[in-house]
Amino acid sequence: MIEILKAILFGIVEGITEWLPISSTGHMILLDEFVTLDVSPEFWDVFLVVIQLGAIFAVVILFWNKIFPFDFSAKGRKKGVIRKDIFQMWFKVIVACVPAMIYGILLDDLISPYLYNATVVAVMLILFGIAFIIIENWNRGKRPRVKSIGALTYRDALLIGLFQLIAAIFPGTSRSGATIVGALLIGVSRTVSAEFTFFLAIPVMFGASLLKLVKAGFAFTGSEVLLLVVGMVSAFVVSMLVISFLMGYIRKHDFEVFGWYRIVLGILVLLYFYVIA
């Protein structure tokens, strides 16, 4: 029961931090210092990635009408069931995913062990926190160049994908944080930046989870499967709430507050691991 409660807690933290641009990795590292699952290191590595599936299902449900490329309504049957605008959006998502896919397949196992530490996480938290503050102040009063997903070009998608690659390489960057920073930097509106980040997460997280499961050989005990399911369900429920909150928040506010939060968290990580611990 204690381990199930821990899995619920990790799922809650995942559901909150995966979508807010504040680094789920940084929070997971801190939480793991105080609440440690009694599992093998190999399963822990899988657990951290696979519980993200719960968060992804929240995106699929909340944005179903914007991501499903077929229309089976009466109106759709008269005009055809294929929604070309959504197919085009998915092609842009694929383009944006290419850099991270290449890295994940070829280099992730070689590089990640050397970068997954408190110092890198803290530094990237602080650097991208500063980036959020600078970019939001620089953008203040300016009209965004891109105000809809359809207005994104394939070049825009590739540039956003390159920022996502930074997050794939350096833990603490935050995948959503990196892609939103990249999108804002090239003139994409906050709402479109957030939505495209959510859509981009679908193939990335599904792919990452599948890769982890394949490498693990799907060899889990019954208790381990239970922990995975509990973590995913709690991440799903919390993600539903957090995504709805974020989309409402950015219609009236910018991301600067998240920049300051990242800086404070980065400093706390450094203090804990190099002064207190």
C-alpha positions in Angstrom: 0.0 0.0 0.0 2.9 2.4 0.8 4.4 1.8 -2.6 1.0 2.4 -4.3 0.7 5.8 -2.4 4.2 6.7 -3.6 3.3 5.8 -7.2 0.2 8.1 -6.9 2.4 10.9 -5.6 4.9 10.5 -8.5 1.9 10.4 -11.0 0.6 13.7 -9.5 4.0 15.4 -9.8 4.3 14.1 -13.4 0.8 15.3 -14.3 1.6 18.8 -13.0 5.2 19.3 -14.2 5.0 17.6 -17.6 2.8 20.4 -19.0 3.9 23.4 -17.0 7.3 24.5 -18.4 9.1 23.8 -15.1 10.9 20.5 -15.8 9.3 17.2 -14.7 12.9 15.8 -14.4 14.0 18.4 -11.9 10.9 17.7 -9.7 11.2 14.0 -10.0 14.9 14.1 -8.9 14.0 16.2 -5.8 11.0 14.0 -5.0 13.0 10.8 -5.3 15.4 12.2 -2.6 12.5 12.2 -0.1 10.1 9.6 -1.5 11.8 6.6 -3.0 10.0 3.7 -4.6 11.2 0.3 -3.4 12.0 -1.0 -6.8 15.0 -2.0 -8.9 17.0 0.8 -10.7 16.0 -0.8 -14.0 12.3 -0.6 -13.2 12.6 2.9 -11.8 14.1 4.0 -15.2 11.1 2.5 -17.0 8.6 3.9 -14.5 9.7 7.5 -14.9 9.1 7.3 -18.7 6.0 5.1 -18.9 3.9 7.0 -16.4 4.0 9.8 -19.0 1.5 7.8 -21.0 -1.2 8.8 -18.5 -0.4 12.5 -19.2 -0.5 11.9 -23.0 -3.9 10.3 -22.8 -5.1 13.5 -21.2 -3.9 15.5 -24.3 -5.6 13.0 -26.6 -9.0 13.4 -24.9 -8.9 17.1 -24.4 -7.8 17.9 -27.9 -9.5 15.0 -29.8 -11.3 17.3 -32.2 -8.0 19.1 -33.1 -5.9 16.0 -33.6 -8.3 13.3 -35.1 -8.0 13.7 -38.9 -11.3 12.2 -39.8 -14.8 13.7 -39.6 -17.7 11.2 -39.4 -20.4 13.8 -38.7 -23.3 14.3 -41.2 -21.7 17.5 -42.4 -18.3 15.7 -42.8 -19.9 12.9 -44.9 -21.1 15.4 -47.4 -17.8 17.1 -47.8 -15.5 14.1 -47.2 -14.2 12.5 -44.0 -10.6 13.6 -44.3 -9.6 16.8 -42.6 -6.6 17.9 -44.6 -5.7 20.7 -42.1 -5.2 18.1 -39.3 -3.1 15.8 -41.6 -0.9 18.8 -42.4 -0.6 19.5 -38.7 0.6 15.9 -38.1 3.1 16.2 -40.9 4.6 19.2 -39.2 4.6 17.3 -35.9 6.6 14.5 -37.6 9.1 17.0 -39.0 9.5 18.5 -35.5 10.0 15.0 -34.0 12.8 14.0 -36.4 15.8 15.5 -34.4 14.7 13.9 -31.1 14.0 10.6 -32.8 17.5 10.4 -34.3 19.0 11.3 -31.0 16.9 8.9 -29.0 17.7 5.9 -31.3 21.4 6.6 -31.8 22.8 8.5 -28.9 20.5 8.5 -25.8 22.0 5.5 -24.1 25.5 6.9 -24.7 25.0 10.4 -23.5 22.2 10.4 -20.9 24.1 8.6 -18.1 26.7 11.4 -18.1 24.1 14.3 -18.0 21.4 12.9 -15.7 22.7 14.6 -12.5 21.7 17.4 -10.2 24.2 19.9 -11.5 23.0 19.7 -15.1 19.3 19.7 -14.0 19.9 22.8 -11.9 21.9 24.7 -14.5 19.3 24.0 -17.2 16.4 25.0 -14.9 18.1 28.4 -14.3 19.2 29.0 -17.9 15.8 28.3 -19.4 14.2 30.3 -16.6 16.3 33.3 -17.6 15.4 32.6 -21.3 11.6 32.7 -20.5 12.0 36.1 -18.7 14.1 37.6 -21.5 11.9 36.4 -24.3 8.7 37.4 -22.7 10.0 40.9 -22.0 11.4 41.1 -25.5 8.0 40.0 -27.0 5.9 42.3 -24.8 3.8 44.6 -27.0 4.7 42.7 -30.2 2.2 40.9 -32.3 3.0 37.2 -32.9 3.8 36.2 -36.5 2.0 32.8 -36.1 -1.5 32.9 -34.6 -2.8 29.4 -35.6 -1.4 25.9 -36.0 -2.2 26.0 -39.7 0.0 29.1 -40.1 3.1 27.2 -38.8 5.5 26.4 -41.6 7.6 23.2 -41.9 10.6 25.4 -41.2 9.0 26.6 -37.9 8.2 23.0 -37.0 11.8 21.9 -37.5 13.2 24.8 -35.5 10.8 24.0 -32.6 11.9 20.3 -33.0 15.6 21.4 -32.5 14.6 23.1 -29.3 12.9 19.9 -28.2 16.2 18.1 -29.0 17.9 20.4 -26.3 15.4 19.0 -23.8 16.1 15.5 -24.9 19.8 15.9 -24.3 19.9 18.0 -21.2 17.6 16.9 -18.3 16.1 19.9 -16.4 15.4 21.8 -19.6 11.8 20.7 -19.7 10.4 19.4 -23.0 7.5 21.7 -22.9 9.7 24.6 -21.7 12.2 24.1 -24.5 9.6 23.9 -27.3 7.6 26.8 -25.9 10.8 29.0 -25.7 11.7 28.0 -29.2 8.2 28.7 -30.5 8.0 32.1 -28.8 11.5 33.0 -30.1 10.4 32.6 -33.7 7.2 34.5 -33.3 4.6 31.9 -32.5 1.7 33.0 -30.1 1.6 31.6 -26.6 -1.6 29.6 -27.3 -0.3 28.0 -30.5 3.1 27.4 -28.8 1.4 25.5 -26.0 -1.0 23.5 -28.3 1.8 22.5 -30.6 3.9 21.4 -27.7 1.0 19.2 -26.5 0.6 17.7 -29.9 4.3 17.2 -30.3 4.4 15.3 -27.0 2.0 12.6 -28.3 4.4 10.7 -30.7 7.5 11.6 -28.6 6.2 10.2 -25.3 4.5 7.2 -27.0 7.7 6.4 -28.8 9.9 6.9 -25.7 7.6 4.7 -23.6 7.5 2.0 -26.2 11.3 2.1 -26.5 11.7 1.7 -22.8 9.2 -1.2 -22.6 10.9 -3.0 -25.5 14.4 -2.5 -24.0 13.0 -3.9 -20.7 11.5 -6.9 -22.5 8.1 -6.3 -21.0 9.3 -8.4 -18.1 7.5 -7.0 -15.1 6.1 -8.6 -11.9 2.5 -8.1 -11.0 3.3 -5.5 -8.4 5.4 -3.6 -10.9 2.6 -3.6 -13.4 0.3 -2.3 -10.6 2.6 0.6 -9.8 2.8 1.5 -13.5 -0.9 1.6 -13.9 -1.5 3.6 -10.7 1.2 6.1 -11.7 -0.3 6.5 -15.2 -3.9 6.9 -13.9 -2.9 9.6 -11.4 -0.8 11.4 -14.0 -3.8 11.3 -16.4 -6.3 12.8 -13.9 -3.9 15.6 -12.8 -2.9 16.3 -16.4 -6.6 16.8 -17.4 -6.8 19.6 -14.7 -3.4 21.1 -15.4 -3.7 21.4 -19.2 -7.1 23.0 -18.8 -5.6 25.5 -16.3 -2.6 26.3 -18.5 -4.7 27.0 -21.6 -6.9 29.4 -19.6 -3.9 31.0 -17.9 -1.9 31.9 -21.0 -4.9 33.6 -22.6 -4.4 36.4 -20.0 -0.8 36.0 -18.8 2.6 35.3 -20.1 5.2 32.6 -19.1 7.5 34.9 -17.1 6.3 33.6 -13.7 7.4 30.1 -14.7 10.8 31.5 -15.5 11.2 32.9 -12.0 10.0 29.6 -10.6 12.6 27.7 -12.6 15.4 29.9 -11.3 14.3 29.5 -7.7 14.0 25.7 -8.1 17.4 25.5 -9.8 19.0 27.3 -6.9 17.2 25.0 -4.4 18.5 21.9 -6.3 22.1 23.2 -6.1 21.7 24.2 -2.4 20.2 20.8 -1.5 22.8 18.6 -3.3 25.9 20.7 -2.7 25.3 22.4 0.7 22.6 20.5 2.7 22.9 16.9 1.6 
